[in-house]
Amino acid sequence: MAPPKEHIATKTHQRSASDVWGSAPYPVIVADSAGVVVDVNPIAAALLEGAAQGITLSRVVPYWLARAHEETVDPAGSSGGAAHRPVYRGEIGAQCFEAHPTSGVDGNVVWWLVDDTDRRLAEEALATERERTTFLAEASNVLLASLNTDRCMRATAQLASQHLADAAVVVAPAAGRNLPMAYAVGGGTAVRGTVAADPAQVPGLSEALQGFPPVPSRWIDPASLPDWLIPDDFTGTVGSAAVTPLPGHGVPAGVLVLLRSADSSEFNANEEVFARLFAARAGAALSAARLYAEQSDITRTLMRDLLPPQLHCVNGVEFAGGYQPAAARDRVGGDFYDVHPGSTQEDPSLAVLGDVCGKGLDAAVLTGKIRNTLQALTPMAGDHERMLRLLNGALLNSHHTRFATLVLASVQRVENRVRLRLTSAGHPSPLVVRNDGRVDEIDTRGTLVGALPHIEARTVETHLDPGETCLLYTDGVTEARGGPLGDELFGEERLRRVLSECAGMPGQAVVERVQMLASQWLHDGRHDDMALVAISAPPTTHLSAVDGHTRGRYTA
């Protein structure tokens, strides 16, 4: 608060400052235009060692106050007399002051010194908190920008070495006998690596790595640090070190080790709180990344058996498959197919293609159960009706309320032809592409499984000559909605026309062409799961020479 300035006595040279301002709550010092102390009150005399009448002002006050007096007094030796004087700020000893000048009629300047230390400290503390809040917000954005554990560890080490210490080391829970670590010095690029070391060598490190129960930060003796915990780029001697746990969400997230050189200041209590706030954000990001990695591994393992298999030639019969889930983010869905080879060359192989009601992970779970059940029933592949009855009973006894349609195909190579026994259970009928471009629909019908206690099915037998293909497909193909207006179904007739153009093509080429045209037909990209299986009789070829000189040709 500025001191009162009105009604300054005109004869201050006749009375001492102790008489005029002795009761003032501020240090007061009076100096003439030549920079000589005229008067000083007791508070100012106690503050400014050696301040007394007749002493040159610059000898008893700091440089900033002496310079302020020079700026306040005009060059001619009389005060400027301005109505509003600037306020000067600076330090006197360990305190901060505001110096308010007041001009007298005799050319002297009265300096009121107001202690500004508390306000200055409050402003600095507020600025520091603002900087730290900004840093913590930015750090959270950086740390949560990726769910990659290694990248998150490197970001934690880099941020900590830039804002908290001269160097930082992030130690993750042990992976086997090795400790995953990330080092950074001076905010530089973090280095990721592992080290075979015993965390018990560092006080508090083993407890912090356990994650629970939580342990507080520990300031440890730098001399107790092992060499593997000090980055290679760290120069000088470690002057102070701290071990700060990284709290996770139910799982150990790791430990942050902060290092400062002997030339830097030691950690104080305020910095300890700030380090713990940063560690809480880093621990949350690391634990989220680690949980995501664990869930991804579990999902990948579980989905390995749910994904459609790669089909190939089995017992002299060519198989090809194609699958496209309804959503790009889903790798599995309600459509599936499998080929189970016969135990011997003479035994038929079993091809299965099905469609579970619904899409996504729930449908995929039931898909896995159906596939496993059918695989167990493969030895009775010669009796499709019995297989379907057993499968239907298994689905009715489960907690799932979904149903499924499917088609079974027993496939056997007989000399140059392929024998097919086909049974549909509520599924679209298989289509056979003949060598002359004709497309035959196999008239097999049946009841869907998983909905009714009793089912019926009709098995139809057919043969494939060399070069001919039987296509099994789900309704996601024929019900693909698109076209010029975006609301027309791809339809069975259009599928037949496409297949008639595929006469003589390999099974894989037939599958890829149908998939391509159905995808192009889609208007806005939304569709049901699509699955196709092509069963082909390999063409029989022999090399015929024309005249012994020209190139031969393959003929069927």
Secondary structure by P-SEA (a helix, b strand, c coil): cccccccccccccccccccccccccbbbbbbccccccccccaaaaaacccccccccccccccaaaaaaaaaacccccccccccbbbbbbbbcccbbbbbbbbbccccbbbbbbccaaaaaaaaaaaaaaaaaaaaaaaaaaaaaccccaaaaaaaaaaaaaaccccbbbbbcccccccccbbbbccccbbbbbccccccccccaaaaaaacccccccccccccccccccccccccccccbbbbbbbcccccccbbbbbbbccccccccaaaaaaaaaaaaaaaaaaaaaaaaaaaaaaaaaaacccccccccccccbbbbbccccccccccccccbbbbbbcccccbbbbbbbbccccccaaaaaaaaaaaaaaaaaccccccaaaaaaaaaaaaaaccccccccbbbbbbbbcccbbbbbbbbccccbbbbbccccbbbbcbbbbbbcccccbbbbbbbbbcccccbbbbbbccccccccccccccccccaaaaaaaaaaaccccaaaaaaaaaaaaaaacccccccbbbbbbbbccbbbbbbbcccccbbbbcc
